[in-house]
Amino acid sequence: MNYPGNPIIRHKYTADPTALVYNDKIYLYTGHDEAPVGTEEYVMNDWLCFSSADLVTWEEHPGLLQATDFAWAAGGAYATNVIEKDSMFYWFTAVNHQTVSGTAIGVARSSSPTGKFEDVIGAALITRDMLPATGNPKINLDPSVIVDDDGCAYIFWGNGQCHYAKLTDNMVGLGSRINTVDLPDFEEGAHIHKRNGWYYLSYGYGMPEKVAYAMSRSIHGPWEFMGILNEIAGNCETNRPCIVDFRGKSYFFYHNGGLKNGGSHRRSVCVDELYYNTDASMKRVVMTSEGVSM
């Protein structure tokens, strides 16, 4: 599939991008919007995977993971994050739980970035009853994981409130208590990355969502709010950022409603270049129709 310009995938509606660079390729994992035209609610049953060596020509890898691959899940294939550690690939997901009210975080594992992923725990990693009492059934959304320079991994997530915790060395348990991060107008869509000793925590800001971000010298904060990174994505109320470096450049993945009949429930993943200032802060991302080329 060759899709120059934005959106970068056009034969399906895609959302909530997460990207992984491995062996000189970029692997893009997305949600899959299937709401019929005229239906203004989320219909999301599985996740999609694409790979590329140039960010223009994409190969699809079907059938890697769906919400019902978690036997304890009741559906709802929300935003995810895929990360590699010790040559294994971990897919952290947000789904609806069958027996614990609300959303939950699960984790699947594979020995290949395009292999079939399987539930590695047989239960949820994080459920709503593990958090302070809340009336928000979607509190456990949008996991984002970072493996730090010392090999320790941390997971960030949330809806209305950002949470984080350390993961165990095997990536499938919590290695600390659950903490909160206070961020202005945090809605959802957390994304954590690190560059040159700085931690960056980007997220959906307000509703409809812009993307804002904060910076810190420590994974534990304090976090300094840095302002808006990306404006409202046209006719789509949500956004979910993903920032990666690939072949010497930095890229910002996001979604909008840019395809025909698109909108908040039929979204499409896009990518544009991201640039840093001399003080390590990020420049505001300009969304383009042209996208990127290598």
N, C-alpha and C positions, 0 to 999 in steps of 0.2 A: 504494500500500500504506500503510495507516494502522495503526501498531503502537504505541499508547500503552503506556508502561511497558517494563520489561525482561523478556526480551531484545528488542532493537529490530528484529531481522529474524527472522521465524518460519516462513517457508515453506521455508527451507533452513538447513542447519547452516553457521555462519560462525565464523571464528576469526582470530586475529592481526590486529586492526584497525590500519589506518593512515588518517589523515584529513587532508584538504587543504581549506582555505578559499579560495574563488576566486569573485569576482563575486557576493558576498553569498549564496553557497550553500556548503554543506559537502558534500564528496565523500568517501565512505567506501569504502575498498578493503579487502577481507577475503580470507582463505583460505577454502577450500570443503571441508569435511569430508564425505566420501562413504562412510565405512566402514559396511557393513551392520550392523544391530543384531546384537549377539553377536560382532562382529569387533573385537578390541581391538588394532588397529594402525592407523597413519595411512594413509588413502587420500585423496590430495590431488592433483588433476590440473590444476586451473585456479584463477583468482582471480576474485572478484566485485567489482562496483562498484555503488554506490547513491548517490543525491544527495538532498538535502533542504534546504528553506529554514527548517524549524522543528524539526528533530530528532524529529519524530513521523511525518510523512508522507514516505515514501521512494519514489523512482523507481529501478527497476533498469535498468542499462545492460549488457546481456549481451554476451559474446563478445569482451571487450577483450584478454585475454591468457591463454594457457595455457602450461604448462611446455614442451611440445613446440614452441612457437613459437621457442624457442632450439634451433637445429639441433644444437648440441653437447651438449644436456642429455639426461639419461636419465629425466626425470620428477621427481616430488616437488616439488609447488608449496608451498613453505614460506613463512614470514613475509616480508613485503615492506615497502617504503616508497615512497610517491609524493611527488614534490616538484616545484615549478614554479620555473623560472629563465628569465628573458628570454623569457617567453611560450611556452616549450616545457615539456613535462611529461615527467619522467623516472621510470620505475618500476624501482626497484632490487629484485631478487628473489634468493631462495636456492633452488637446485635441486640435483639430483644431476648430476654430470658424467659423460659417457660414457667418457672416456679417462683422466682424472686422478682417482684414487681419492678418494671423499668428496664433500662438498658444495662448491658454488661460488657466487659472487655474479655475477649478470648484470645488465644494464641495458637496458631498452626505452624507446622515446621516441615521443611523439605530439605533434601541434600542438593537441590538445584534451584536456581532462580525461576526456572520455568517448569519445575516438576510438580506433580500433584502434591498439594499441601494437606496435612492431616492434623486434626486436633491433638495436641501433644499432652494435654492435661486430662482431658475427659470431663472437664468442669470449667467454669469461668475463672479467670484470673482475678477479676474485680467485679463485685456486685454492689448493688445500691445499698444493701444493708451493712456494708463495710464502711460506709461514710456517715458523717453526722446526719441526723434526721433531716430529710428534705422532702418537700412536696414536688420536686422536679423529677418526673419519671425519666428524663433524658440526661441526667447528670453525668452518666458514663458514656461520653461520645468522644470520637476523634483522637485516638491514641497516637502519640508520637514518641519514638524511642531514639536515644543516642547512646552509643558506646564510647565512653570517654577515653582519653589517651592512656589512662591507667588500666583499661579493660573493664572498668565498672560501667554498668548500664543503668539508665534511668528512663522512666516512662512519665510523660506528661499527658493530661487529658482533661476533659470537662465540658460542661454546658452551663453557662451562667456563673460558674466558679471554676478556676483552673486548679487542678490537683497535680501532685507529682510524688513519685516514690522511687526508691532504688530497687532494681531487680536483683534476684539471686544470680550467681555466676552461670547457672544453666539456662537463664533467661525465661524460666517458666514459673517463677514464684516472686513474691515481694520480699525484698531484703531489708525493708525499713517500714516505719509507720507511714501512713499517707499524710502528706503535707499539703498546704494550700499556697498559691501564689496570688497576691493581690495585684491585679492589672486593671487599668481604667477601661470600663465598658467592655469587659471580656464577655463575648457571646459564646464562642466555640472555636473549633478548627485550629487548635494549638499545633505549632510546628517548631521543633527545637533543632538548632544546628550550631556548630562551633567553627570558628575560623581565627587563626593567629592568636589564640589565647582568649578570645572573646566568645561568650555564649549569647546566642540570639534566640529570643522567644517571640515568634510571630503568631498572630491570631486574628480571628474574625472580630471586628470592632464595631459594636452597635448593631442595629438592625433597621434597614437593610445593611449588610455588612461591608464595611471597608476592611482593609487589612492594616493593622498597626503592629508595632513591635517594641520590645524592650531589650536591653543589653545588661550583661553582668560579667564580672571577672570570675564568678563562682557559679557552679550549677545550683547552689543553694541560695543564690542572691546575695545582697539585695539587688533588685532589678530596677534599672532606670528606664522610664518610659521615654521612647524616642519619637513618637508621633506616627503619622500615617505613612505607610509604605505603598499602598495600592488603593485606588479609588473604587467606588461601587462599580461592579461589573455589569453595567448596562441593565438588561431586563431580568436580571437574576438577583434575588434577595440575599443569597449566601455566597460565601467564597471560602476556599480552603487552600492556604499557601503551601508550597513545597519548594525548598531552595537547595540546589546541589551545584557542585563544581564538576565540570566535564571538559576535558581537553583544554585546560587553561582558562576557561571562562566560567562565569557564574550565571545560573539560569533560575528563573522564577516561574514555576508552574502554578496555574490557577484554573478556575472554571468560570464560564459565563453562559449566557443563553443564546449563543451566536448562530446556531444552526437553524434551519427552517423549522418552524413550529416550536422553537426552543423557548426556554423560560426557566423559572425556578425549579421545576420538576422534570425538565428535559434539558440537562446541562451539557456543556462541552468543554473539554480540557484544552487549554492554550498554554503557550510558553513564550516568554520574552527574556531578553538579557537583563541581568541585574548588575549594578555597579556599586562599589564601595567608595566612600570619601576617604580622605587622608587621615581622618580621626577614627577610622574603622566603622563609622556609622554607614548605613545603607542609603543610597539615593532612592528617591521615589521611583517606582517602576512605572514606565509608560506602556500601557496596553496598546498593542498594534494589531492591524489586520495582516501585516506582512510576516510577523513572527520572526523566526531566526533561521539562519543558514550557516553551515560550517565550511 
